[in-house]
Amino acid sequence: MSRVKDMTSGKPAKLLLLFSFPLILGNLGQQLYMIVDAIIVGQGVGVEGLAAVGATDWTYWLALWVIQGTTQGFGILIAQYFGEGSREKMRKAIAMSIGLCAGTGVLLTGICLLIARPMLRLLQTPENIFNGASAYLLTMFAGILIVMAYNMAASVLRALGDGRTPLIAIVMAAVTNIALDLLFVFGFHWGVVGAAAATVIAQFIAFLYCFAVLRRMELVKLQRKDWHVDRMMIKRLFSLALPLVLQSILIAAGGMVLQSAINRQGFLFLAGFTATNKVYGLLESSAISLGYAMTTYVAQNYGAGLQQRIRQGVKSGVGIAVLFSVGVTILMILGGKPILSLFIDTSSSNAPKVLEIAYQYLFIMSCLLCALYLLYVFRSTLQGMGNTIIPMLSGLMEFLARVCAALIGARIWGETVLFFAEPGAWIAAAVLLVFGCIWKFRKESRTFSD
């Protein structure tokens, strides 16, 4: 119980920072073992291995974001019931969420394993890296149920205000992943498959720890009656989760169109983008953490009917987002090249070209990073208040921005446009979400008392 945090009282800025900080560390840990994958593959397998892993990014992210959209949507309702003080409804929501996640995970695994190779063909993956990319993707997809289980457990913990347990789980996973990466890639010489297997096993370790913590919490101990099917509860869970899933599909679909345009530029261009995309996780990690904090904070206060506290939280969230994004921007501009060089075998004759492409992309994204951080604040605010339709529409804006850059911009102005596709998607979505939040607050002003 000590890990549970009621966010309906106390200073919003302090609550958001205290909740975000362990999540930031956890996300950095998660990014660490993804980065280690890329470093070990880049150094141990070579530029083609790094490009093979990069060619799978958007296809795997599609599955991952469907999982995260599903579990985050379920977590919103759990957090609202917690803030409302409805413990019985909260346990029922947890039980129904677990059942829905199990079914969704099985279905998603089957679909993803079937479409993996055709999707890589559709994205025009270069022939010299196709087999490596296929093997890596199939291994990652085989672990979808594990990833679903971890994300559901972490979502329940975050809904209750516990950011510490996911942090510890990810640290354990990071250590496991690094050790297994070294063993599988350098020891057993399994190549990209070894890196993928290490990641899946690490996620399993993270799930086991979160599950063990949840089992000790009296607050979420489920009774037999909680497992009885509640159609209205299921409907409400899906009403929150499905728009987030559609949002994720739209974002990933736009990314895959963009990936196809990047693939057409050749494996050196692809390797440069892959190196930056691995660092991108570091850029985004504190934004994701702040977003989770905003969702939990807003959902709990929305359930408690405290609109004024939600407004205060949004103001604090915007301030924190600006400070975080500026700090990360400075770090990446000054230290970007040394970080990127970790992913590239410098003995290769192609290394200077790959590094040049990677840093150009990183510099542009870093300069426009504030838009991404604000996007997370406003999107998470709307989701916490139970509005997942406008966030879904923001996903459509991201889709259109990426598709226009890939299919129109790149053909007219060349490959340079591809460097601006991702930041352009952030800006388009952020503008829509700002207006969405203004509309939502005006609509709710008659419902809540300040």
Buried (B, 14 or more C-beta within 10 A) or exposed (E): EEBBBBBBEEEBBEBBBBBBBBBBBBBBBBBBBBBBBBBBBBBBBBBBBBBBBBBBBBBBBBBBBBBBBBBBBBBBBBBBBBBBEBEEBBBBBBBBBBEBBBEBBEEBBEBBBEBBBEBBEEBBBBEEBBBBBBBBBBBBBBBBBBBBBBBBBBBBBBBBBBBBBBBBBBBBBBBBBBBBBBEBBEEEEBBBBBBBBBBBBBBBBBBBBBBEBBEEBEEBEEEEEBBEEBEEBBEBBBBBBBBBBBBBBBBBBBBBBBBBBBBBBEBBBBBBBBBBBBBBBBBBBBBBBBBBBBBBBBBBBBBBBBBEBBBBBBEBBBEBBBEBBEEBBEBBBEEBBEBBBBBBBEEBEBBEBBBBBBBBBBBBBBEBBBBBBBBBBBBBBBBBBBBBBBBBBBBBBBBBBBBBBBEEBBEEEEBEBBBBBBBBBBBBBBBBBBEBBEEBBEEBEEEBEE
